[in-house]
Amino acid sequence: MKKRNRLNREEILYFLFQKIHSTSQQVLNEEILEEDLPTAASLARELDLRLEEIKKRLQTLKDEDLIQAVGINPKRYRTNVWRLKTLEKQSDYPLQFLFHLSPPSNDDEED
């Protein structure tokens, strides 16, 4: 039986957002096509996690309006660029989502 990754919720969210954001930038720069954006299934394979787990985490990012689904079958995901730009301008926006999107800390490092 295949061993599953033991990533915590924040690490999964961080990976998903970074992957979606980087491929979205490649689409904007015309380096790849929109059909190359990640799907929930491709992200699940890459992280070696169950599809249901990935869909739940994608929903969290969608609820924060940080990503949006493109297409119907399969759904592909891209960054909501407009939303990110408006967040940069709103100094009073509750930035709780940043706690979920900051790079995972490495507890093994010494100061």
C-alpha positions in Angstrom: 0.0 0.0 0.0 1.2 3.5 -0.9 2.2 5.7 2.0 0.3 9.1 2.1 2.1 12.4 2.6 1.8 13.8 6.1 1.4 17.4 5.3 -0.6 19.6 7.6 -3.5 21.8 6.5 -1.4 24.9 6.2 1.3 23.2 4.1 -1.4 21.8 1.8 -3.0 25.2 1.3 0.4 26.8 0.7 1.4 24.3 -1.9 -2.0 24.5 -3.7 -1.9 28.3 -3.8 1.7 28.4 -4.9 1.1 25.9 -7.7 -2.0 27.6 -8.9 -0.5 31.0 -8.7 2.7 30.0 -10.6 0.8 28.3 -13.4 -1.6 31.3 -13.6 1.3 33.6 -14.1 2.6 31.3 -16.9 -0.8 31.6 -18.6 -0.7 35.4 -18.3 2.8 35.4 -19.7 1.6 33.2 -22.6 4.1 30.5 -21.7 1.4 27.8 -21.3 -2.2 27.4 -22.4 -5.2 27.7 -20.0 -5.7 24.0 -20.6 -2.4 23.4 -18.7 -3.8 24.9 -15.5 -4.0 22.4 -12.7 -7.0 20.3 -11.9 -8.0 18.9 -8.5 -7.0 15.4 -9.7 -3.5 16.5 -10.9 -2.9 18.3 -7.6 -4.0 15.3 -5.7 -1.6 13.1 -7.6 1.2 15.5 -7.2 0.7 15.7 -3.4 -0.2 12.0 -3.1 -3.4 12.9 -1.2 -7.0 11.9 -1.6 -9.0 13.9 -4.1 -11.6 14.7 -1.5 -8.9 16.3 0.7 -7.7 18.4 -2.2 -11.2 19.5 -3.1 -11.8 20.6 0.5 -8.7 22.7 0.5 -9.4 24.2 -2.9 -12.8 25.2 -1.5 -11.1 27.1 1.3 -9.1 29.0 -1.2 -12.2 29.6 -3.3 -14.1 30.8 -0.2 -11.3 33.4 0.4 -11.7 34.4 -3.3 -8.1 33.7 -3.9 -8.6 31.2 -6.7 -11.3 30.5 -9.2 -12.4 27.6 -11.2 -12.1 27.7 -15.0 -14.0 25.4 -17.3 -16.5 22.7 -16.4 -15.0 19.3 -17.1 -12.4 19.1 -15.8 -12.4 22.2 -13.6 -9.0 23.9 -13.7 -7.9 26.5 -11.2 -6.3 29.9 -11.6 -5.4 32.8 -9.3 -8.0 35.5 -8.9 -5.6 38.3 -9.9 -8.2 41.0 -9.4 -8.8 39.9 -5.9 -5.1 39.8 -5.0 -4.7 43.3 -6.4 -7.6 44.7 -4.3 -6.2 43.0 -1.2 -2.9 44.8 -1.7 -4.8 48.1 -1.6 -6.9 47.3 1.5 -4.9 48.0 4.6 -7.9 47.2 6.8 -8.6 43.8 5.2 -8.4 41.0 7.8 -5.3 39.1 6.6 -6.1 35.9 8.4 -5.6 34.0 5.1 -1.9 34.9 5.2 -1.5 32.5 8.1 -2.7 29.8 5.8 -0.5 30.9 2.9 2.8 31.7 4.5 5.6 29.2 3.9 5.6 26.3 6.2 8.0 26.8 9.1 10.9 24.5 9.6 11.0 23.5 13.2 14.3 21.7 12.8 16.3 24.9 12.2 18.2 26.5 15.0 18.4 30.2 15.7 
